[in-house]
Amino acid sequence: LSLSLSLLSSEVYSAYDSMMSDHLSLSNPQPGQVCACLYTESWYRASVEERVGSMLSVQYVDYGNRANVNASQVRRLTGEFLELPIQSWRCQMAFITANGEF
């Protein structure tokens, strides 16, 4: 975890972990949109991948994990949180085969 990402995570948490972040609610989140998204009990940067009704499939862009969340759990990401580049990279290991279930 880079120092910059650690600091960003702390600042995102502070900015969005209050009832005052309700004014940043997204009324119509769409695929490809970057947002702040609640995960367990904290807020992280995410990208909307798919929308079905009020449910969204999101990817947390700094860690790579995905989740299905209710649209009420996303907020507009303010400009100050867009400065740090995405911290996860998609990669694949060559010549590796899976044995069993993951």
Backbone as a printed PyTorch tensor [residue, N CA C, xyz], in Angstrom:
tensor([[[  0.8620,  -1.1870,   0.0000],
         [  0.0000,   0.0000,   0.0000],
         [  0.8910,   1.2270,   0.0000]],

        [[  0.7720,   2.0300,  -1.0340],
         [  1.6080,   3.2180,  -1.1250],
         [  1.1450,   4.2590,  -0.1140]],

        [[  2.0760,   5.1210,   0.2560],
         [  1.7550,   6.1880,   1.1930],
         [  0.6610,   7.0830,   0.6140]],

        [[  0.7410,   7.3650,  -0.6940],
         [ -0.2660,   8.2060,  -1.3400],
         [ -1.6470,   7.5680,  -1.2810]],

        [[ -1.7170,   6.2490,  -1.5290],
         [ -3.0030,   5.5570,  -1.4870],
         [ -3.5330,   5.5160,  -0.0640]],

        [[ -2.6650,   5.2960,   0.8850],
         [ -3.0840,   5.2750,   2.2860],
         [ -3.6620,   6.6260,   2.6920]],

        [[ -3.0030,   7.6900,   2.2930],
         [ -3.4900,   9.0350,   2.5940],
         [ -4.8090,   9.3040,   1.8770]],

        [[ -4.8970,   8.9310,   0.6020],
         [ -6.1320,   9.1060,  -0.1600],
         [ -7.2830,   8.3660,   0.5040]],

        [[ -7.0590,   7.1060,   0.8900],
         [ -8.1130,   6.3060,   1.5260],
         [ -8.6230,   6.9780,   2.7930]],

        [[ -7.7060,   7.5140,   3.5710],
         [ -8.0830,   8.1970,   4.8020],
         [ -8.9060,   9.4530,   4.5060]],

        [[ -8.5050,  10.2100,   3.4980],
         [ -9.2180,  11.4290,   3.1460],
         [-10.5970,  11.1420,   2.5550]],

        [[-10.6990,  10.0860,   1.7240],
         [-12.0020,   9.7020,   1.1660],
         [-12.9380,   9.2940,   2.2940]],

        [[-12.4270,   8.4960,   3.2190],
         [-13.2370,   8.0720,   4.3640],
         [-13.7650,   9.2810,   5.1290]],

        [[-12.8760,  10.2260,   5.4320],
         [-13.2850,  11.4110,   6.1940],
         [-14.3190,  12.2430,   5.4530]],

        [[-14.1360,  12.3770,   4.1400],
         [-15.0440,  13.2210,   3.3460],
         [-16.4220,  12.6030,   3.1730]],

        [[-16.4830,  11.2830,   3.0440],
         [-17.7570,  10.6440,   2.7090],
         [-18.4420,   9.9620,   3.8790]],

        [[-17.7470,   9.7580,   4.9820],
         [-18.3370,   9.0290,   6.1030],
         [-19.0920,   9.9650,   7.0390]],

        [[-20.0800,  10.6120,   6.4900],
         [-20.9460,  11.4540,   7.3030],
         [-22.2600,  11.6340,   6.5560]],

        [[-23.2420,  12.0360,   7.2690],
         [-24.5370,  12.2850,   6.6360],
         [-24.4280,  13.4560,   5.6680]],

        [[-23.4020,  14.2690,   5.8100],
         [-23.2350,  15.4340,   4.9520],
         [-22.8570,  15.0430,   3.5270]],

        [[-22.4590,  13.7920,   3.3000],
         [-22.1030,  13.3820,   1.9420],
         [-23.3420,  13.0620,   1.1050]],

        [[-24.5160,  13.1040,   1.7190],
         [-25.7490,  12.8120,   0.9790],
         [-25.9480,  13.7650,  -0.2070]],

        [[-25.4390,  14.9790,  -0.1150],
         [-25.6010,  15.9260,  -1.2260],
         [-24.7740,  15.5020,  -2.4500]],

        [[-23.8980,  14.5230,  -2.2880],
         [-23.1020,  13.9990,  -3.3950],
         [-23.7310,  12.7420,  -4.0140]],

        [[-24.9430,  12.3930,  -3.6050],
         [-25.6170,  11.2100,  -4.1420],
         [-25.7230,  11.2910,  -5.6580]],

        [[-25.5900,  10.1430,  -6.3010],
         [-25.7490,  10.0620,  -7.7580],
         [-27.1730,   9.6230,  -8.0580]],

        [[-27.8910,  10.4230,  -8.8050],
         [-29.2840,  10.0910,  -9.0850],
         [-29.4140,   9.0100, -10.1560]],

        [[-28.4170,   8.8970, -11.0400],
         [-28.5190,   7.9450, -12.1320],
         [-27.1240,   7.4170, -12.5180]],

        [[-26.4690,   6.6450, -11.6270],
         [-25.1240,   6.1560, -11.9460],
         [-25.1300,   5.2620, -13.1850]],

        [[-24.1390,   5.4440, -14.0520],
         [-24.0610,   4.7200, -15.3200],
         [-22.7400,   3.9790, -15.4570]],

        [[-22.7150,   2.8870, -16.2360],
         [-21.4610,   2.1650, -16.4750],
         [-20.3740,   3.1080, -16.9910]],

        [[-19.1750,   2.9220, -16.4460],
         [-18.0290,   3.7470, -16.8070],
         [-17.8350,   4.9350, -15.8930]],

        [[-18.8310,   5.2340, -15.0720],
         [-18.7440,   6.3870, -14.1860],
         [-17.8890,   6.0570, -12.9690]],

        [[-16.9770,   6.9670, -12.6400],
         [-16.1410,   6.8220, -11.4490],
         [-16.8960,   7.4480, -10.2840]],

        [[-16.8060,   6.8030,  -9.1160],
         [-17.5820,   7.2650,  -7.9730],
         [-16.8750,   6.8820,  -6.6730]],

        [[-17.4340,   7.3280,  -5.5760],
         [-17.0530,   6.8300,  -4.2570],
         [-18.1040,   5.7890,  -3.8960]],

        [[-17.6670,   4.6500,  -3.3850],
         [-18.6060,   3.5740,  -3.1010],
         [-18.3230,   2.9800,  -1.7290]],

        [[-19.3710,   2.7200,  -1.0090],
         [-19.2550,   2.1220,   0.3140],
         [-18.8720,   0.6520,   0.1950]],

        [[-17.8780,   0.2380,   0.9710],
         [-17.4620,  -1.1680,   1.0380],
         [-17.2570,  -1.4870,   2.5070]],

        [[-17.9310,  -2.4790,   3.0050],
         [-18.0200,  -2.7770,   4.4400],
         [-18.4150,  -1.4940,   5.1530]],

        [[-17.5080,  -0.8430,   5.8620],
         [-17.8880,   0.3780,   6.5860],
         [-17.0360,   1.5720,   6.1960]],

        [[-16.4560,   1.5550,   5.0080],
         [-15.6410,   2.6750,   4.5680],
         [-15.9230,   2.9840,   3.0970]],

        [[-15.4360,   4.1050,   2.6250],
         [-15.6520,   4.5660,   1.2550],
         [-14.3750,   4.4330,   0.4560]],

        [[-14.5120,   3.9810,  -0.7980],
         [-13.3680,   3.7930,  -1.6840],
         [-13.7300,   4.2710,  -3.0850]],

        [[-12.6990,   4.5490,  -3.8880],
         [-12.9330,   4.9180,  -5.2800],
         [-13.3500,   3.6650,  -6.0520]],

        [[-14.3310,   3.8350,  -6.9260],
         [-14.8540,   2.6960,  -7.6900],
         [-15.2900,   3.1570,  -9.0760]],

        [[-15.5300,   2.1890,  -9.9340],
         [-16.0550,   2.4400, -11.2610],
         [-17.2900,   1.5630, -11.4510]],

        [[-18.3640,   2.1520, -11.9360],
         [-19.5900,   1.3960, -12.1990],
         [-19.3730,   0.5610, -13.4530]],

        [[-19.5880,  -0.7440, -13.3490],
         [-19.4320,  -1.6300, -14.5010],
         [-20.7650,  -1.9600, -15.1650]],

        [[-21.8010,  -2.0970, -14.3480],
         [-23.1140,  -2.4800, -14.8820],
         [-24.1960,  -1.9920, -13.9320]],

        [[-25.3540,  -1.7000, -14.5080],
         [-26.5110,  -1.2990, -13.6970],
         [-27.7100,  -2.1320, -14.1040]],

        [[-28.3760,  -2.7180, -13.1050],
         [-29.6200,  -3.4450, -13.3280],
         [-30.5910,  -2.9440, -12.2600]],

        [[-31.5160,  -2.1050, -12.6840],
         [-32.4440,  -1.5050, -11.7290],
         [-31.6940,  -0.6180, -10.7550]],

        [[-31.8790,  -0.8840,  -9.4710],
         [-31.1840,  -0.0890,  -8.4570],
         [-29.8690,  -0.7460,  -8.0030]],

        [[-29.5230,  -1.8740,  -8.6250],
         [-28.2790,  -2.5660,  -8.2590],
         [-27.1660,  -2.2350,  -9.2490]],

        [[-25.9720,  -2.0620,  -8.7020],
         [-24.7920,  -1.7560,  -9.5070],
         [-23.7240,  -2.8060,  -9.2850]],

        [[-23.0160,  -3.1260, -10.3480],
         [-21.7930,  -3.9200, -10.2430],
         [-20.6570,  -2.9100, -10.3280]],

        [[-19.8090,  -2.8580,  -9.3060],
         [-18.7120,  -1.8900,  -9.2780],
         [-17.3770,  -2.6090,  -9.1040]],

        [[-16.3280,  -1.9390,  -9.5580],
         [-14.9680,  -2.4090,  -9.2910],
         [-14.2690,  -1.3130,  -8.5060]],

        [[-13.6630,  -1.7040,  -7.3930],
         [-12.9060,  -0.7690,  -6.5790],
         [-11.5500,  -0.5930,  -7.2610]],

        [[-11.3420,   0.5940,  -7.8430],
         [-10.2510,   0.7960,  -8.7940],
         [ -8.8580,   0.7600,  -8.1790]],

        [[ -8.7350,   0.9520,  -6.8940],
         [ -7.4130,   0.9440,  -6.2750],
         [ -7.0210,  -0.4160,  -5.7190]],

        [[ -7.9740,  -1.3380,  -5.6320],
         [ -7.6910,  -2.6460,  -5.0600],
         [ -8.0360,  -3.7900,  -6.0060]],

        [[ -8.9190,  -3.5460,  -6.9700],
         [ -9.2390,  -4.5420,  -7.9840],
         [-10.4340,  -5.4200,  -7.6860]],

        [[-10.9230,  -5.4150,  -6.4530],
         [-12.0620,  -6.2750,  -6.1310],
         [-13.3590,  -5.6960,  -6.6860]],

        [[-14.3480,  -6.5580,  -6.7930],
         [-15.6520,  -6.1740,  -7.3380],
         [-16.7420,  -6.4800,  -6.3130]],

        [[-17.8610,  -5.7790,  -6.4630],
         [-19.0050,  -6.0260,  -5.5780],
         [-20.2800,  -5.5810,  -6.2740]],

        [[-21.3890,  -6.1230,  -5.8190],
         [-22.7110,  -5.6830,  -6.2340],
         [-23.2750,  -4.8520,  -5.0890]],

        [[-23.6710,  -3.6310,  -5.3820],
         [-24.1470,  -2.7180,  -4.3420],
         [-25.4150,  -2.0220,  -4.7970]],

        [[-26.1560,  -1.5060,  -3.8470],
         [-27.3240,  -0.7040,  -4.1540],
         [-26.8600,   0.6840,  -4.5990]],

        [[-27.5690,   1.2790,  -5.5300],
         [-27.1970,   2.6020,  -6.0520],
         [-27.1250,   3.6550,  -4.9370]],

        [[-27.8130,   3.4280,  -3.8370],
         [-27.7680,   4.3820,  -2.7170],
         [-26.4080,   4.3780,  -2.0180]],

        [[-25.5510,   3.4120,  -2.3370],
         [-24.2470,   3.3020,  -1.7010],
         [-23.1280,   3.9570,  -2.5060]],

        [[-23.4720,   4.7230,  -3.5250],
         [-22.4530,   5.4280,  -4.3020],
         [-22.6650,   6.9300,  -4.2060]],

        [[-21.5610,   7.6530,  -4.3270],
         [-21.5810,   9.1120,  -4.2900],
         [-20.7290,   9.6510,  -5.4330]],

        [[-20.9930,  10.8680,  -5.8400],
         [-20.1680,  11.5400,  -6.8380],
         [-18.7720,  11.7150,  -6.2580]],

        [[-17.7610,  11.3950,  -7.0390],
         [-16.3770,  11.5410,  -6.5950],
         [-15.9260,  12.9510,  -6.9390]],

        [[-15.5000,  13.7010,  -5.9450],
         [-15.0720,  15.0750,  -6.1800],
         [-13.6630,  15.0950,  -6.7820]],

        [[-13.3530,  16.1830,  -7.4700],
         [-12.1150,  16.3140,  -8.2250],
         [-10.8400,  16.0430,  -7.4580]],

        [[-10.8040,  16.4130,  -6.1920],
         [ -9.5900,  16.2060,  -5.4010],
         [ -9.2250,  14.7310,  -5.2730]],

        [[-10.2020,  13.8450,  -5.4290],
         [ -9.9440,  12.4140,  -5.2940],
         [ -9.6740,  11.7370,  -6.6350]],

        [[ -9.6000,  12.5330,  -7.6910],
         [ -9.2930,  12.0030,  -9.0180],
         [ -7.8230,  12.2170,  -9.3930]],

        [[ -7.0940,  12.9350,  -8.5710],
         [ -5.7070,  13.2800,  -8.8970],
         [ -4.7580,  12.0870,  -8.8660]],

        [[ -4.8860,  11.2180,  -7.8740],
         [ -4.0210,  10.0430,  -7.7830],
         [ -4.4610,   9.0170,  -8.8230]],

        [[ -3.5320,   8.5620,  -9.6830],
         [ -3.9080,   7.5530, -10.6910],
         [ -4.4230,   6.2720, -10.0320]],

        [[ -5.2090,   5.5180, -10.7900],
         [ -5.7040,   4.2180, -10.3230],
         [ -4.5200,   3.3680,  -9.8810]],

        [[ -4.6660,   2.6820,  -8.7620],
         [ -3.5480,   1.9680,  -8.1580],
         [ -3.5340,   0.4630,  -8.4160]],

        [[ -4.5110,  -0.0830,  -9.0970],
         [ -4.5030,  -1.5260,  -9.3880],
         [ -4.2860,  -1.7370, -10.8820]],

        [[ -3.7010,  -2.8640, -11.2170],
         [ -3.4760,  -3.2280, -12.6090],
         [ -4.0390,  -4.6110, -12.8540]],

        [[ -4.6740,  -4.7670, -13.9880],
         [ -5.1640,  -6.0790, -14.3910],
         [ -3.9820,  -6.8470, -14.9770]],

        [[ -3.7680,  -8.0520, -14.5080],
         [ -2.6600,  -8.8480, -15.0200],
         [ -3.0520, -10.3270, -15.0260]],

        [[ -2.2580, -11.1030, -15.6980],
         [ -2.5170, -12.5280, -15.8120],
         [ -1.1760, -13.2540, -15.7770]],

        [[ -1.1210, -14.3500, -15.0600],
         [  0.1160, -15.1270, -14.9750],
         [  0.1830, -16.1010, -16.1420]],

        [[  1.3150, -16.1260, -16.8040],
         [  1.5070, -17.0130, -17.9550],
         [  1.7910, -18.4420, -17.4930]],

        [[  1.3260, -19.3960, -18.2600],
         [  1.6180, -20.8050, -18.0560],
         [  1.1180, -21.3700, -16.7350]],

        [[  0.0550, -20.7780, -16.1690],
         [ -0.5270, -21.2480, -14.9080],
         [ -1.9040, -21.8220, -15.2160]],

        [[ -2.1600, -23.0330, -14.7310],
         [ -3.4760, -23.6160, -14.8650],
         [ -4.0540, -23.8420, -13.4750]],

        [[ -5.3560, -23.7430, -13.3810],
         [ -6.0290, -23.9150, -12.1080],
         [ -6.3140, -25.3840, -11.8450]],

        [[ -6.0210, -25.8160, -10.6460],
         [ -6.3660, -27.1670, -10.1840],
         [ -7.3650, -27.0120,  -9.0550]],

        [[ -8.5990, -27.3910,  -9.2950],
         [ -9.6110, -27.2840,  -8.2520],
         [-10.3420, -25.9680,  -8.3160]],

        [[-11.0630, -25.6540,  -7.2360],
         [-11.8750, -24.4450,  -7.1890],
         [-11.1560, -23.3540,  -6.4310]],

        [[-11.5010, -22.1330,  -6.8200],
         [-10.9610, -20.9590,  -6.1110],
         [-12.0520, -20.2820,  -5.3600]]])
